[in-house]
Amino acid sequence: MKRFLLSLFVLSALTSFAFAEKNTALVHPGEVVYVRFDVKGTKLKFAHAGTVKDDAAQVVFSFDKEPKGGMRSLKVENKFPHDLVYKAEMRSLSQHHERRVEATPVVGGKVAFDPYPAIVEELAFFDFKLQP
């Protein structure tokens, strides 16, 4: 199963490279990244992302360090009252592969979980939007 997932990731990465835009939150295995935005109604403007604990952060990404069954889990906490949608890109830095993937929308005030293959060494999140 691990070989199949690895092969699928490598093949898809070779055929579809995607590059994240600026205002990107980068998350590595074992990290917790706190993201803050400037908010006007349901419009978001990326303000800051960092690994230092930030109680004012509206979105928190936690990426498992150790894979389980060939997969790592990403936890996304949405502190907004509205649903959060965004774009995501998974990257294997050592193999120079990038692949844009569908991210799970996060219901307002809730937590979402997404699985990613263990080969992923970096996740990039960008183009954040709130849905009323």
C-alpha positions, 0 to 999 in steps of 0.5 A: 500500500505504501508503495502504491501511495508513493507511486501515485504521489510521484506520478501525479507530481510529475504531471502537475506542478503547482506553485503557491502564491505569496501569503502562504502558510508553510507547515512541516511534519511535527509543527504547529503553525498559527495564522492570523488575518485582517478581517473585513466582513467575510474578506480575509487578508493574510497577516502572519503565520508562525510557529510561536504560540499565538492566542490571537490566531484564527486558524491553527494547523497541526501536522503529525511528525510520525506517520501512521500506516504510511500517512500523516494527519493534518489538523486544521482548527478554524476559529472563525464563525464562518466556513473556511476554504483555502488552497493547498499544495503538498511538497516533497522537498528532497525529491523536488515535487509539488502537487496542488491538492483539494483541501477539506473546507473547515466549518466555522468554529470546528476542526477538520482532519486531512490525511497526507502521504508520509513522503510529504515534507511540507504543506503550503496553504494559501488563498484563504476565504470565508464562506458566509 
